[in-house]
Amino acid sequence: MTASVYNTPVRVTVTPALDYFEKCPKCGYPAEAVSTVRTYATGRVTTELVATCGMPCGWQSTT
């Protein structure tokens, strides 16, 4: 197998982050977040939290 096969996730799961209670730093409206979990063929697992404004002000943050 080539190195690129190991960098491709074999499973991606996106779920709402129900315990995310932050506010948008731009407009103060409650923010929403989703958690993206990627599992790779090597067994490596990465998690990414993406927060966005609940209103369409355009704010987004990735951690």
C-alpha positions as CSV (number, residue, x, y, z in Angstrom):
1,M,0.0,0.0,0.0
2,T,1.1,3.5,-0.7
3,A,1.4,6.2,1.9
4,S,-1.7,8.0,0.6
5,V,-3.8,5.0,1.4
6,Y,-2.8,5.4,5.1
7,N,-3.7,9.1,5.0
8,T,-7.3,8.4,3.8
9,P,-9.9,7.8,6.5
10,V,-11.7,4.5,6.4
11,R,-14.5,5.9,8.7
12,V,-15.7,9.4,9.3
13,T,-18.4,10.1,11.9
14,V,-19.9,13.6,12.4
15,T,-22.1,14.2,15.5
16,P,-23.5,17.3,17.1
17,A,-21.6,18.5,20.2
18,L,-24.5,18.7,22.6
19,D,-22.4,19.9,25.5
20,Y,-21.0,23.0,23.6
21,F,-22.4,26.1,25.3
22,E,-20.2,28.9,23.9
23,K,-21.3,32.2,22.3
24,C,-20.3,33.6,19.0
25,P,-17.4,36.1,19.6
26,K,-18.6,38.3,16.7
27,C,-22.3,38.8,17.5
28,G,-22.9,37.1,20.9
29,Y,-25.5,34.7,19.6
30,P,-25.3,31.0,20.9
31,A,-22.8,29.0,18.9
32,E,-23.3,25.4,17.6
33,A,-20.7,22.7,17.2
34,V,-20.1,19.4,15.5
35,S,-17.5,16.8,16.3
36,T,-15.8,15.0,13.4
37,V,-14.0,11.7,14.2
38,R,-11.8,10.2,11.5
39,T,-10.5,6.7,11.8
40,Y,-7.6,5.6,9.6
41,A,-6.5,2.1,8.4
42,T,-3.5,2.3,10.7
43,G,-5.8,2.6,13.7
44,R,-5.0,6.3,14.2
45,V,-8.0,8.4,15.3
46,T,-8.4,12.2,15.0
47,T,-11.1,14.4,16.4
48,E,-12.0,17.9,15.1
49,L,-14.5,20.2,16.7
50,V,-16.0,22.8,14.4
51,A,-18.0,25.6,16.0
52,T,-20.2,28.0,14.0
53,C,-22.5,30.9,14.9
54,G,-26.1,29.8,15.3
55,M,-27.0,32.9,13.2
56,P,-25.5,33.6,9.7
57,C,-22.9,36.2,10.8
58,G,-20.2,33.9,9.3
59,W,-18.1,33.1,12.3
60,Q,-16.5,29.6,12.4
61,S,-13.7,28.1,14.5
62,T,-11.9,24.7,14.2
63,T,-10.1,23.1,17.0
